[in-house]
């Protein structure tokens, strides 16, 4: 299933670059932009 711009995202938890757990629902009521970056410095 591919999300569409403006549609609600499912709740999820990820680890930040500082090893902190971040849950999407902790930002409820505030605008959020979610981006995903490819893992840098990988061989191949």
mmCIF entry with sequence, helices, sheets and N, C-alpha, C, O atoms, coordinates in Angstrom:
data_MODEL
# 
_entry.id   MODEL 
# 
_entity.id                         1 
_entity.type                       polymer 
_entity.pdbx_number_of_molecules   1 
# 
_entity_poly.entity_id                      1 
_entity_poly.type                           'polypeptide(L)' 
_entity_poly.nstd_linkage                   no 
_entity_poly.nstd_monomer                   no 
_entity_poly.pdbx_seq_one_letter_code       
;(UNK)(UNK)(UNK)(UNK)(UNK)(UNK)(UNK)(UNK)(UNK)(UNK)(UNK)(UNK)(UNK)(UNK)(UNK)(UNK)
(UNK)(UNK)(UNK)(UNK)(UNK)(UNK)(UNK)(UNK)(UNK)(UNK)(UNK)(UNK)(UNK)(UNK)(UNK)(UNK)
(UNK)(UNK)(UNK)(UNK)(UNK)(UNK)(UNK)(UNK)(UNK)(UNK)(UNK)(UNK)
;
_entity_poly.pdbx_seq_one_letter_code_can   XXXXXXXXXXXXXXXXXXXXXXXXXXXXXXXXXXXXXXXXXXXX 
_entity_poly.pdbx_strand_id                 A 
# 
loop_
_entity_poly_seq.entity_id 
_entity_poly_seq.num 
_entity_poly_seq.mon_id 
_entity_poly_seq.hetero 
1 1  UNK n 
1 2  UNK n 
1 3  UNK n 
1 4  UNK n 
1 5  UNK n 
1 6  UNK n 
1 7  UNK n 
1 8  UNK n 
1 9  UNK n 
1 10 UNK n 
1 11 UNK n 
1 12 UNK n 
1 13 UNK n 
1 14 UNK n 
1 15 UNK n 
1 16 UNK n 
1 17 UNK n 
1 18 UNK n 
1 19 UNK n 
1 20 UNK n 
1 21 UNK n 
1 22 UNK n 
1 23 UNK n 
1 24 UNK n 
1 25 UNK n 
1 26 UNK n 
1 27 UNK n 
1 28 UNK n 
1 29 UNK n 
1 30 UNK n 
1 31 UNK n 
1 32 UNK n 
1 33 UNK n 
1 34 UNK n 
1 35 UNK n 
1 36 UNK n 
1 37 UNK n 
1 38 UNK n 
1 39 UNK n 
1 40 UNK n 
1 41 UNK n 
1 42 UNK n 
1 43 UNK n 
1 44 UNK n 
# 
_struct_asym.id          A 
_struct_asym.entity_id   1 
# 
_struct_conf.conf_type_id            HELX_P 
_struct_conf.id                      HELX_P1 
_struct_conf.pdbx_PDB_helix_id       AA1 
_struct_conf.beg_label_comp_id       UNK 
_struct_conf.beg_label_asym_id       A 
_struct_conf.beg_label_seq_id        24 
_struct_conf.pdbx_beg_PDB_ins_code   ? 
_struct_conf.end_label_comp_id       UNK 
_struct_conf.end_label_asym_id       A 
_struct_conf.end_label_seq_id        27 
_struct_conf.pdbx_end_PDB_ins_code   ? 
_struct_conf.beg_auth_comp_id        UNK 
_struct_conf.beg_auth_asym_id        A 
_struct_conf.beg_auth_seq_id         24 
_struct_conf.end_auth_comp_id        UNK 
_struct_conf.end_auth_asym_id        A 
_struct_conf.end_auth_seq_id         27 
_struct_conf.pdbx_PDB_helix_class    5 
_struct_conf.details                 ? 
_struct_conf.pdbx_PDB_helix_length   4 
# 
_struct_conf_type.id          HELX_P 
_struct_conf_type.criteria    ? 
_struct_conf_type.reference   ? 
# 
_struct_sheet.id               AA1 
_struct_sheet.type             ? 
_struct_sheet.number_strands   2 
_struct_sheet.details          ? 
# 
_struct_sheet_order.sheet_id     AA1 
_struct_sheet_order.range_id_1   1 
_struct_sheet_order.range_id_2   2 
_struct_sheet_order.offset       ? 
_struct_sheet_order.sense        anti-parallel 
# 
loop_
_struct_sheet_range.sheet_id 
_struct_sheet_range.id 
_struct_sheet_range.beg_label_comp_id 
_struct_sheet_range.beg_label_asym_id 
_struct_sheet_range.beg_label_seq_id 
_struct_sheet_range.pdbx_beg_PDB_ins_code 
_struct_sheet_range.end_label_comp_id 
_struct_sheet_range.end_label_asym_id 
_struct_sheet_range.end_label_seq_id 
_struct_sheet_range.pdbx_end_PDB_ins_code 
_struct_sheet_range.beg_auth_comp_id 
_struct_sheet_range.beg_auth_asym_id 
_struct_sheet_range.beg_auth_seq_id 
_struct_sheet_range.end_auth_comp_id 
_struct_sheet_range.end_auth_asym_id 
_struct_sheet_range.end_auth_seq_id 
AA1 1 UNK A 13 ? UNK A 15 ? UNK A 13 UNK A 15 
AA1 2 UNK A 21 ? UNK A 23 ? UNK A 21 UNK A 23 
# 
loop_
_atom_site.group_PDB 
_atom_site.id 
_atom_site.type_symbol 
_atom_site.label_atom_id 
_atom_site.label_alt_id 
_atom_site.label_comp_id 
_atom_site.label_asym_id 
_atom_site.label_entity_id 
_atom_site.label_seq_id 
_atom_site.pdbx_PDB_ins_code 
_atom_site.Cartn_x 
_atom_site.Cartn_y 
_atom_site.Cartn_z 
_atom_site.occupancy 
_atom_site.B_iso_or_equiv 
_atom_site.pdbx_formal_charge 
_atom_site.auth_seq_id 
_atom_site.auth_comp_id 
_atom_site.auth_asym_id 
_atom_site.auth_atom_id 
_atom_site.pdbx_PDB_model_num 
ATOM 1   N N  . UNK A 1 1  ? 0.850  -1.175 0.000  1.00 0.00 ? 1  UNK A N  1 
ATOM 2   C CA . UNK A 1 1  ? 0.000  0.000  0.000  1.00 0.00 ? 1  UNK A CA 1 
ATOM 3   C C  . UNK A 1 1  ? 0.895  1.238  0.000  1.00 0.00 ? 1  UNK A C  1 
ATOM 4   O O  . UNK A 1 1  ? 1.773  1.374  0.852  1.00 0.00 ? 1  UNK A O  1 
ATOM 5   N N  . UNK A 1 2  ? 0.677  2.115  -0.931 1.00 0.00 ? 2  UNK A N  1 
ATOM 6   C CA . UNK A 1 2  ? 1.452  3.347  -1.020 1.00 0.00 ? 2  UNK A CA 1 
ATOM 7   C C  . UNK A 1 2  ? 0.638  4.509  -0.477 1.00 0.00 ? 2  UNK A C  1 
ATOM 8   O O  . UNK A 1 2  ? -0.486 4.736  -0.925 1.00 0.00 ? 2  UNK A O  1 
ATOM 9   N N  . UNK A 1 3  ? 1.195  5.261  0.495  1.00 0.00 ? 3  UNK A N  1 
ATOM 10  C CA . UNK A 1 3  ? 0.455  6.419  1.029  1.00 0.00 ? 3  UNK A CA 1 
ATOM 11  C C  . UNK A 1 3  ? 0.365  7.532  -0.008 1.00 0.00 ? 3  UNK A C  1 
ATOM 12  O O  . UNK A 1 3  ? 1.235  7.671  -0.868 1.00 0.00 ? 3  UNK A O  1 
ATOM 13  N N  . UNK A 1 4  ? -0.673 8.301  0.085  1.00 0.00 ? 4  UNK A N  1 
ATOM 14  C CA . UNK A 1 4  ? -0.862 9.452  -0.796 1.00 0.00 ? 4  UNK A CA 1 
ATOM 15  C C  . UNK A 1 4  ? -0.573 10.720 -0.009 1.00 0.00 ? 4  UNK A C  1 
ATOM 16  O O  . UNK A 1 4  ? -0.809 10.763 1.198  1.00 0.00 ? 4  UNK A O  1 
ATOM 17  N N  . UNK A 1 5  ? -0.064 11.759 -0.676 1.00 0.00 ? 5  UNK A N  1 
ATOM 18  C CA . UNK A 1 5  ? 0.193  13.024 0.024  1.00 0.00 ? 5  UNK A CA 1 
ATOM 19  C C  . UNK A 1 5  ? -1.065 13.526 0.735  1.00 0.00 ? 5  UNK A C  1 
ATOM 20  O O  . UNK A 1 5  ? -2.149 13.565 0.154  1.00 0.00 ? 5  UNK A O  1 
ATOM 21  N N  . UNK A 1 6  ? -0.902 13.903 1.983  1.00 0.00 ? 6  UNK A N  1 
ATOM 22  C CA . UNK A 1 6  ? -2.015 14.429 2.768  1.00 0.00 ? 6  UNK A CA 1 
ATOM 23  C C  . UNK A 1 6  ? -2.814 13.388 3.511  1.00 0.00 ? 6  UNK A C  1 
ATOM 24  O O  . UNK A 1 6  ? -3.652 13.737 4.341  1.00 0.00 ? 6  UNK A O  1 
ATOM 25  N N  . UNK A 1 7  ? -2.576 12.098 3.234  1.00 0.00 ? 7  UNK A N  1 
ATOM 26  C CA . UNK A 1 7  ? -3.324 11.054 3.935  1.00 0.00 ? 7  UNK A CA 1 
ATOM 27  C C  . UNK A 1 7  ? -2.667 10.768 5.286  1.00 0.00 ? 7  UNK A C  1 
ATOM 28  O O  . UNK A 1 7  ? -1.459 10.955 5.437  1.00 0.00 ? 7  UNK A O  1 
ATOM 29  N N  . UNK A 1 8  ? -3.454 10.315 6.271  1.00 0.00 ? 8  UNK A N  1 
ATOM 30  C CA . UNK A 1 8  ? -2.881 10.015 7.584  1.00 0.00 ? 8  UNK A CA 1 
ATOM 31  C C  . UNK A 1 8  ? -1.891 8.849  7.489  1.00 0.00 ? 8  UNK A C  1 
ATOM 32  O O  . UNK A 1 8  ? -2.131 7.869  6.784  1.00 0.00 ? 8  UNK A O  1 
ATOM 33  N N  . UNK A 1 9  ? -0.799 8.974  8.197  1.00 0.00 ? 9  UNK A N  1 
ATOM 34  C CA . UNK A 1 9  ? 0.202  7.904  8.226  1.00 0.00 ? 9  UNK A CA 1 
ATOM 35  C C  . UNK A 1 9  ? -0.090 6.972  9.397  1.00 0.00 ? 9  UNK A C  1 
ATOM 36  O O  . UNK A 1 9  ? -0.596 7.419  10.426 1.00 0.00 ? 9  UNK A O  1 
ATOM 37  N N  . UNK A 1 10 ? 0.218  5.696  9.258  1.00 0.00 ? 10 UNK A N  1 
ATOM 38  C CA . UNK A 1 10 ? 0.066  4.794  10.398 1.00 0.00 ? 10 UNK A CA 1 
ATOM 39  C C  . UNK A 1 10 ? 1.118  5.138  11.463 1.00 0.00 ? 10 UNK A C  1 
ATOM 40  O O  . UNK A 1 10 ? 2.191  5.649  11.142 1.00 0.00 ? 10 UNK A O  1 
ATOM 41  N N  . UNK A 1 11 ? 0.804  4.854  12.715 1.00 0.00 ? 11 UNK A N  1 
ATOM 42  C CA . UNK A 1 11 ? 1.755  5.123  13.782 1.00 0.00 ? 11 UNK A CA 1 
ATOM 43  C C  . UNK A 1 11 ? 2.937  4.160  13.669 1.00 0.00 ? 11 UNK A C  1 
ATOM 44  O O  . UNK A 1 11 ? 2.755  2.977  13.383 1.00 0.00 ? 11 UNK A O  1 
ATOM 45  N N  . UNK A 1 12 ? 4.134  4.669  13.893 1.00 0.00 ? 12 UNK A N  1 
ATOM 46  C CA . UNK A 1 12 ? 5.327  3.819  13.872 1.00 0.00 ? 12 UNK A CA 1 
ATOM 47  C C  . UNK A 1 12 ? 6.393  4.433  14.761 1.00 0.00 ? 12 UNK A C  1 
ATOM 48  O O  . UNK A 1 12 ? 6.335  5.616  15.097 1.00 0.00 ? 12 UNK A O  1 
ATOM 49  N N  . UNK A 1 13 ? 7.360  3.621  15.136 1.00 0.00 ? 13 UNK A N  1 
ATOM 50  C CA . UNK A 1 13 ? 8.492  4.062  15.947 1.00 0.00 ? 13 UNK A CA 1 
ATOM 51  C C  . UNK A 1 13 ? 9.773  3.701  15.214 1.00 0.00 ? 13 UNK A C  1 
ATOM 52  O O  . UNK A 1 13 ? 9.930  2.581  14.727 1.00 0.00 ? 13 UNK A O  1 
ATOM 53  N N  . UNK A 1 14 ? 10.688 4.663  15.140 1.00 0.00 ? 14 UNK A N  1 
ATOM 54  C CA . UNK A 1 14 ? 11.983 4.462  14.504 1.00 0.00 ? 14 UNK A CA 1 
ATOM 55  C C  . UNK A 1 14 ? 13.081 4.953  15.443 1.00 0.00 ? 14 UNK A C  1 
ATOM 56  O O  . UNK A 1 14 ? 12.812 5.683  16.397 1.00 0.00 ? 14 UNK A O  1 
ATOM 57  N N  . UNK A 1 15 ? 14.304 4.553  15.169 1.00 0.00 ? 15 UNK A N  1 
ATOM 58  C CA . UNK A 1 15 ? 15.452 5.024  15.925 1.00 0.00 ? 15 UNK A CA 1 
ATOM 59  C C  . UNK A 1 15 ? 16.089 6.174  15.160 1.00 0.00 ? 15 UNK A C  1 
ATOM 60  O O  . UNK A 1 15 ? 16.378 6.057  13.969 1.00 0.00 ? 15 UNK A O  1 
ATOM 61  N N  . UNK A 1 16 ? 16.306 7.291  15.857 1.00 0.00 ? 16 UNK A N  1 
ATOM 62  C CA . UNK A 1 16 ? 16.903 8.475  15.228 1.00 0.00 ? 16 UNK A CA 1 
ATOM 63  C C  . UNK A 1 16 ? 18.408 8.289  15.064 1.00 0.00 ? 16 UNK A C  1 
ATOM 64  O O  . UNK A 1 16 ? 18.982 7.299  15.519 1.00 0.00 ? 16 UNK A O  1 
ATOM 65  N N  . UNK A 1 17 ? 19.032 9.259  14.406 1.00 0.00 ? 17 UNK A N  1 
ATOM 66  C CA . UNK A 1 17 ? 20.484 9.207  14.214 1.00 0.00 ? 17 UNK A CA 1 
ATOM 67  C C  . UNK A 1 17 ? 21.248 9.338  15.531 1.00 0.00 ? 17 UNK A C  1 
ATOM 68  O O  . UNK A 1 17 ? 22.452 9.088  15.572 1.00 0.00 ? 17 UNK A O  1 
ATOM 69  N N  . UNK A 1 18 ? 20.564 9.725  16.604 1.00 0.00 ? 18 UNK A N  1 
ATOM 70  C CA . UNK A 1 18 ? 21.186 9.803  17.929 1.00 0.00 ? 18 UNK A CA 1 
ATOM 71  C C  . UNK A 1 18 ? 20.766 8.622  18.807 1.00 0.00 ? 18 UNK A C  1 
ATOM 72  O O  . UNK A 1 18 ? 20.898 8.675  20.030 1.00 0.00 ? 18 UNK A O  1 
ATOM 73  N N  . UNK A 1 19 ? 20.260 7.557  18.177 1.00 0.00 ? 19 UNK A N  1 
ATOM 74  C CA . UNK A 1 19 ? 19.813 6.327  18.860 1.00 0.00 ? 19 UNK A CA 1 
ATOM 75  C C  . UNK A 1 19 ? 18.657 6.551  19.825 1.00 0.00 ? 19 UNK A C  1 
ATOM 76  O O  . UNK A 1 19 ? 18.487 5.799  20.785 1.00 0.00 ? 19 UNK A O  1 
ATOM 77  N N  . UNK A 1 20 ? 17.866 7.583  19.569 1.00 0.00 ? 20 UNK A N  1 
ATOM 78  C CA . UNK A 1 20 ? 16.681 7.885  20.372 1.00 0.00 ? 20 UNK A CA 1 
ATOM 79  C C  . UNK A 1 20 ? 15.456 7.309  19.661 1.00 0.00 ? 20 UNK A C  1 
ATOM 80  O O  . UNK A 1 20 ? 15.332 7.444  18.444 1.00 0.00 ? 20 UNK A O  1 
ATOM 81  N N  . UNK A 1 21 ? 14.543 6.662  20.410 1.00 0.00 ? 21 UNK A N  1 
ATOM 82  C CA . UNK A 1 21 ? 13.308 6.152  19.827 1.00 0.00 ? 21 UNK A CA 1 
ATOM 83  C C  . UNK A 1 21 ? 12.347 7.312  19.596 1.00 0.00 ? 21 UNK A C  1 
ATOM 84  O O  . UNK A 1 21 ? 12.093 8.103  20.504 1.00 0.00 ? 21 UNK A O  1 
ATOM 85  N N  . UNK A 1 22 ? 11.812 7.412  18.377 1.00 0.00 ? 22 UNK A N  1 
ATOM 86  C CA . UNK A 1 22 ? 10.895 8.481  18.014 1.00 0.00 ? 22 UNK A CA 1 
ATOM 87  C C  . UNK A 1 22 ? 9.615  7.839  17.480 1.00 0.00 ? 22 UNK A C  1 
ATOM 88  O O  . UNK A 1 22 ? 9.664  7.046  16.539 1.00 0.00 ? 22 UNK A O  1 
ATOM 89  N N  . UNK A 1 23 ? 8.476  8.178  18.075 1.00 0.00 ? 23 UNK A N  1 
ATOM 90  C CA . UNK A 1 23 ? 7.182  7.637  17.666 1.00 0.00 ? 23 UNK A CA 1 
ATOM 91  C C  . UNK A 1 23 ? 6.366  8.739  16.996 1.00 0.00 ? 23 UNK A C  1 
ATOM 92  O O  . UNK A 1 23 ? 6.255  9.847  17.519 1.00 0.00 ? 23 UNK A O  1 
ATOM 93  N N  . UNK A 1 24 ? 5.800  8.425  15.844 1.00 0.00 ? 24 UNK A N  1 
ATOM 94  C CA . UNK A 1 24 ? 5.036  9.424  15.093 1.00 0.00 ? 24 UNK A CA 1 
ATOM 95  C C  . UNK A 1 24 ? 3.910  10.022 15.931 1.00 0.00 ? 24 UNK A C  1 
ATOM 96  O O  . UNK A 1 24 ? 3.674  11.228 15.861 1.00 0.00 ? 24 UNK A O  1 
ATOM 97  N N  . UNK A 1 25 ? 3.216  9.216  16.712 1.00 0.00 ? 25 UNK A N  1 
ATOM 98  C CA . UNK A 1 25 ? 2.077  9.720  17.485 1.00 0.00 ? 25 UNK A CA 1 
ATOM 99  C C  . UNK A 1 25 ? 2.485  10.756 18.539 1.00 0.00 ? 25 UNK A C  1 
ATOM 100 O O  . UNK A 1 25 ? 1.629  11.488 19.036 1.00 0.00 ? 25 UNK A O  1 
ATOM 101 N N  . UNK A 1 26 ? 3.772  10.833 18.888 1.00 0.00 ? 26 UNK A N  1 
ATOM 102 C CA . UNK A 1 26 ? 4.206  11.841 19.861 1.00 0.00 ? 26 UNK A CA 1 
ATOM 103 C C  . UNK A 1 26 ? 4.134  13.252 19.284 1.00 0.00 ? 26 UNK A C  1 
ATOM 104 O O  . UNK A 1 26 ? 4.256  14.228 20.024 1.00 0.00 ? 26 UNK A O  1 
ATOM 105 N N  . UNK A 1 27 ? 3.937  13.370 17.969 1.00 0.00 ? 27 UNK A N  1 
ATOM 106 C CA . UNK A 1 27 ? 3.822  14.671 17.309 1.00 0.00 ? 27 UNK A CA 1 
ATOM 107 C C  . UNK A 1 27 ? 2.374  15.019 16.972 1.00 0.00 ? 27 UNK A C  1 
ATOM 108 O O  . UNK A 1 27 ? 2.122  15.950 16.208 1.00 0.00 ? 27 UNK A O  1 
ATOM 109 N N  . UNK A 1 28 ? 1.429  14.280 17.533 1.00 0.00 ? 28 UNK A N  1 
ATOM 110 C CA . UNK A 1 28 ? 0.017  14.490 17.219 1.00 0.00 ? 28 UNK A CA 1 
ATOM 111 C C  . UNK A 1 28 ? -0.387 15.943 17.447 1.00 0.00 ? 28 UNK A C  1 
ATOM 112 O O  . UNK A 1 28 ? -0.080 16.531 18.484 1.00 0.00 ? 28 UNK A O  1 
ATOM 113 N N  . UNK A 1 29 ? -1.084 16.513 16.457 1.00 0.00 ? 29 UNK A N  1 
ATOM 114 C CA . UNK A 1 29 ? -1.551 17.889 16.540 1.00 0.00 ? 29 UNK A CA 1 
ATOM 115 C C  . UNK A 1 29 ? -0.573 18.902 15.972 1.00 0.00 ? 29 UNK A C  1 
ATOM 116 O O  . UNK A 1 29 ? -0.876 20.094 15.904 1.00 0.00 ? 29 UNK A O  1 
ATOM 117 N N  . UNK A 1 30 ? 0.609  18.428 15.560 1.00 0.00 ? 30 UNK A N  1 
ATOM 118 C CA . UNK A 1 30 ? 1.605  19.326 14.980 1.00 0.00 ? 30 UNK A CA 1 
ATOM 119 C C  . UNK A 1 30 ? 1.931  18.854 13.564 1.00 0.00 ? 30 UNK A C  1 
ATOM 120 O O  . UNK A 1 30 ? 1.888  17.654 13.290 1.00 0.00 ? 30 UNK A O  1 
ATOM 121 N N  . UNK A 1 31 ? 2.252  19.770 12.673 1.00 0.00 ? 31 UNK A N  1 
ATOM 122 C CA . UNK A 1 31 ? 2.645  19.358 11.320 1.00 0.00 ? 31 UNK A CA 1 
ATOM 123 C C  . UNK A 1 31 ? 3.955  18.570 11.362 1.00 0.00 ? 31 UNK A C  1 
ATOM 124 O O  . UNK A 1 31 ? 4.878  18.918 12.098 1.00 0.00 ? 31 UNK A O  1 
ATOM 125 N N  . UNK A 1 32 ? 4.023  17.510 10.566 1.00 0.00 ? 32 UNK A N  1 
ATOM 126 C CA . UNK A 1 32 ? 5.212  16.658 10.525 1.00 0.00 ? 32 UNK A CA 1 
ATOM 127 C C  . UNK A 1 32 ? 5.531  16.325 9.073  1.00 0.00 ? 32 UNK A C  1 
ATOM 128 O O  . UNK A 1 32 ? 4.634  16.036 8.282  1.00 0.00 ? 32 UNK A O  1 
ATOM 129 N N  . UNK A 1 33 ? 6.802  16.367 8.734  1.00 0.00 ? 33 UNK A N  1 
ATOM 130 C CA . UNK A 1 33 ? 7.257  15.908 7.425  1.00 0.00 ? 33 UNK A CA 1 
ATOM 131 C C  . UNK A 1 33 ? 8.126  14.681 7.671  1.00 0.00 ? 33 UNK A C  1 
ATOM 132 O O  . UNK A 1 33 ? 9.096  14.742 8.427  1.00 0.00 ? 33 UNK A O  1 
ATOM 133 N N  . UNK A 1 34 ? 7.782  13.582 7.039  1.00 0.00 ? 34 UNK A N  1 
ATOM 134 C CA . UNK A 1 34 ? 8.538  12.335 7.199  1.00 0.00 ? 34 UNK A CA 1 
ATOM 135 C C  . UNK A 1 34 ? 9.333  12.099 5.928  1.00 0.00 ? 34 UNK A C  1 
ATOM 136 O O  . UNK A 1 34 ? 8.770  12.050 4.834  1.00 0.00 ? 34 UNK A O  1 
ATOM 137 N N  . UNK A 1 35 ? 10.645 11.952 6.072  1.00 0.00 ? 35 UNK A N  1 
ATOM 138 C CA . UNK A 1 35 ? 11.506 11.649 4.936  1.00 0.00 ? 35 UNK A CA 1 
ATOM 139 C C  . UNK A 1 35 ? 12.338 10.418 5.245  1.00 0.00 ? 35 UNK A C  1 
ATOM 140 O O  . UNK A 1 35 ? 12.621 10.133 6.409  1.00 0.00 ? 35 UNK A O  1 
ATOM 141 N N  . UNK A 1 36 ? 12.722 9.703  4.232  1.00 0.00 ? 36 UNK A N  1 
ATOM 142 C CA . UNK A 1 36 ? 13.566 8.533  4.398  1.00 0.00 ? 36 UNK A CA 1 
ATOM 143 C C  . UNK A 1 36 ? 14.772 8.717  3.497  1.00 0.00 ? 36 UNK A C  1 
ATOM 144 O O  . UNK A 1 36 ? 14.637 9.001  2.307  1.00 0.00 ? 36 UNK A O  1 
ATOM 145 N N  . UNK A 1 37 ? 15.953 8.551  4.076  1.00 0.00 ? 37 UNK A N  1 
ATOM 146 C CA . UNK A 1 37 ? 17.200 8.723  3.344  1.00 0.00 ? 37 UNK A CA 1 
ATOM 147 C C  . UNK A 1 37 ? 17.863 7.361  3.183  1.00 0.00 ? 37 UNK A C  1 
ATOM 148 O O  . UNK A 1 37 ? 17.824 6.544  4.103  1.00 0.00 ? 37 UNK A O  1 
ATOM 149 N N  . UNK A 1 38 ? 18.468 7.106  2.031  1.00 0.00 ? 38 UNK A N  1 
ATOM 150 C CA . UNK A 1 38 ? 19.208 5.855  1.896  1.00 0.00 ? 38 UNK A CA 1 
ATOM 151 C C  . UNK A 1 38 ? 20.404 5.856  2.847  1.00 0.00 ? 38 UNK A C  1 
ATOM 152 O O  . UNK A 1 38 ? 20.966 6.908  3.150  1.00 0.00 ? 38 UNK A O  1 
ATOM 153 N N  . UNK A 1 39 ? 20.778 4.691  3.302  1.00 0.00 ? 39 UNK A N  1 
ATOM 154 C CA . UNK A 1 39 ? 21.898 4.574  4.225  1.00 0.00 ? 39 UNK A CA 1 
ATOM 155 C C  . UNK A 1 39 ? 23.176 5.050  3.537  1.00 0.00 ? 39 UNK A C  1 
ATOM 156 O O  . UNK A 1 39 ? 23.572 4.510  2.505  1.00 0.00 ? 39 UNK A O  1 
ATOM 157 N N  . UNK A 1 40 ? 23.805 6.046  4.108  1.00 0.00 ? 40 UNK A N  1 
ATOM 158 C CA . UNK A 1 40 ? 25.007 6.634  3.521  1.00 0.00 ? 40 UNK A CA 1 
ATOM 159 C C  . UNK A 1 40 ? 26.232 5.751  3.738  1.00 0.00 ? 40 UNK A C  1 
ATOM 160 O O  . UNK A 1 40 ? 26.290 4.961  4.680  1.00 0.00 ? 40 UNK A O  1 
ATOM 161 N N  . UNK A 1 41 ? 27.177 5.898  2.874  1.00 0.00 ? 41 UNK A N  1 
ATOM 162 C CA . UNK A 1 41 ? 28.463 5.221  2.966  1.00 0.00 ? 41 UNK A CA 1 
ATOM 163 C C  . UNK A 1 41 ? 28.362 3.698  2.907  1.00 0.00 ? 41 UNK A C  1 
ATOM 164 O O  . UNK A 1 41 ? 29.156 3.000  3.538  1.00 0.00 ? 41 UNK A O  1 
ATOM 165 N N  . UNK A 1 42 ? 27.409 3.190  2.170  1.00 0.00 ? 42 UNK A N  1 
ATOM 166 C CA . UNK A 1 42 ? 27.318 1.742  1.999  1.00 0.00 ? 42 UNK A CA 1 
ATOM 167 C C  . UNK A 1 42 ? 28.050 1.351  0.738  1.00 0.00 ? 42 UNK A C  1 
ATOM 168 O O  . UNK A 1 42 ? 28.014 2.065  -0.264 1.00 0.00 ? 42 UNK A O  1 
ATOM 169 N N  . UNK A 1 43 ? 28.699 0.239  0.793  1.00 0.00 ? 43 UNK A N  1 
ATOM 170 C CA . UNK A 1 43 ? 29.427 -0.248 -0.383 1.00 0.00 ? 43 UNK A CA 1 
ATOM 171 C C  . UNK A 1 43 ? 28.475 -0.836 -1.418 1.00 0.00 ? 43 UNK A C  1 
ATOM 172 O O  . UNK A 1 43 ? 27.340 -1.190 -1.101 1.00 0.00 ? 43 UNK A O  1 
ATOM 173 N N  . UNK A 1 44 ? 28.931 -0.932 -2.603 1.00 0.00 ? 44 UNK A N  1 
ATOM 174 C CA . UNK A 1 44 ? 28.118 -1.609 -3.587 1.00 0.00 ? 44 UNK A CA 1 
ATOM 175 C C  . UNK A 1 44 ? 27.738 -0.765 -4.676 1.00 0.00 ? 44 UNK A C  1 
ATOM 176 O O  . UNK A 1 44 ? 27.044 -1.210 -5.589 1.00 0.00 ? 44 UNK A O  1 
# 
